[in-house]
Amino acid sequence: MACTLTKGRNEPCKDVVGGITAVYFADFDTLGAITYDATDTDVIDSFGGTPTWFKFDVRGTSSFEQAVTSSRDNGTTFYEQTLTLNFKKLSKQTHNEVKLLAYARPHVIVEDNNGNKFMMGLEYGAEVTGGSIATGAAMGDMSGYSLTFGAQEKIPANFVDATITADASEIDDI
């Protein structure tokens, strides 16, 4: 099988920033049939199922990374997706949602500071792999939640049409 390249890439302008602004969670296996953009199959246009998206605002110290793992010897390639989230301020409502996230295997949409949205855990879902609930020792230390999610997928996280999360529910207590 030939793995033929289709395009090159010019050096882009320096007009982007790092960081993520929000994440959206939906229960595993609620996406249904996936519709991709007709001209760009790396973009998801819609889901045939009825996922309910729950939005968590994050700023500052949260991040999303995808590591490419490829083995010439084994003939395999996969993508290790890692999402690190920090939620400031402890609350009863957030405490319960963090517990549910740790038990679940959600699909996750990650929104970056450039307005891009990426689908983490599309096929297999994402798992909480670690984290902490803490209040620091000093008055200036963080009091909140830190969670790390991991997912392994056959392809990198697809871009997602911005309208998919338009009706996302938010935790309104904090």
N, C-alpha and C positions, 0 to 999 in steps of 0.2 A: 504494500500500500504506500503510495506516495503521500508525503505530508508536505504539500506545496504551499509556500508562502504566497500571500495575495497582495501585500502592500508594504511599503516602507514607512518611515516616520521622520518628520522634520523635528528639529529642536523647537519645543513649544515656547510661547511667551511665558513670562513669569507673572501670571495673573491669577494664581490659585493660592489657597491657604490650606493648612492641615487642620485636623480636629474633626470631631463629630458634634452634632447639635441635638440629635434625638434618636431614639430607637423605638421601634414598634414591634410588639409581640403578638403572635396569633397562635392558637392551639395547633399542635401537630396534626397533620392529615385533614385540614379544613380547606386547603387551597383549591382542590378540584382540578379540572383541566386548566392547563396554563396556555395562555395565548401570547405569542411572541410577535413583536413588530415585524411586519411583512418584509421590510428591507434590511432590518438589523436584528438577527436572532439573539443577540446579546442583551436585548431589552425586552422585559416582560411588560405587556400591555394590560393584561387583566387575568383574573383567576375565575374559573367557572364555579368554584365552591362558594361558601359563605363565611369566609374568615372574619372574625371580629378582631380589629387591631386595637391594641392598648398602647398608648404613647407615654414614653418616659423622656422628659427633657434632661439632657446631660450637657454640661459645659466644662471646659477646662481640662480635666485629667482623664477623661474616657478616650478610648482609642479602638480602632479596628484594623486588623492586619491579616493578610493572606500570604502564607508561605507556600511556594511551589515545591513539591517533592516529586522528582522524576528519576527513574532508574533505567539506565540503558540495559543493564544486565537482566532486569526483570520485565522490561518493556511496559512499565507502568508510570503513570503520572496522576497525581491527585493534589488537591488544594486543602491545606490546613488553615481554617479560618479561626481567628482568635479575637474575641471582643472583650475588652476590659471596661467595666462600668463602675463609676463612683457616684453614689447617690448621697448628697448631703442631707443631714438632719434625720434623726431617728423619729419614727412615728408608728403608732399601732397599725395604721392602714398600710403603710409601706412595708412594715415588718411582715405582715401577712402575705403581701404580694411577692416579697423576696422568697419567702418559704415556698409559695406555689411555683415560682420560677425554678427553684432548686429541684423540686419534685418532677417538673414537666420536661418536655423536649420540644420547645416551641420553634416555629419559624420566626426569623427576625429580619426586619428591614432596618438598615443602618442609614441614617441621613447625615451627610457630611456638611461642613461649613461652606461648601460650594454649591449646595442645593442638589447634589447627586444622592440618589437612594440606591442601596445595594441589598440584594436578597441573600442573607446568610442562612445556611441550613435548608436550602430549597428541597432537596430530595430526602435527606436523612434527619433533619431537625438539628437543633443546637442543644448542647448539654451544659449545665453549670458544672465546671470542673474544679472550682475552688472559690474562696472568698472569705469575707469576714464582716462581722457586725461589731463596730467598735466606737468608743468615745475615747479620744486621746488623753494624754496625761496633762498637757498644758492647755490653757484657755484658747490658744490659737490653733490647736490641733483639730483635725476633722472628727466630727461626730456623725457617723452615718454608715453606709453599706458599701462594700467593695465586692463585686462579683466578676468572675472570669468565665466566659462561655467558650466552648470549643465545638467545631464542626469539621467533618471531613467530607469533601464533595468531589465529584468527578470533574467539575468545571469551576472556574472562578465565579465569585458572586455576580449574578446578572445585575445589570442596571434595572431599575423598576420605574415605571411611569409614575410621576408625582401624584396623580389623582387617586391612586390605589389606596392611600392612607388618609384621604380627605375627611372621612367621618370617624377617625380614630378617637377612642375614649381616653380621657386623662384622669389620673388620680387627682382629685380636687381638694384634698385636705392639707396640702403643703404648698 
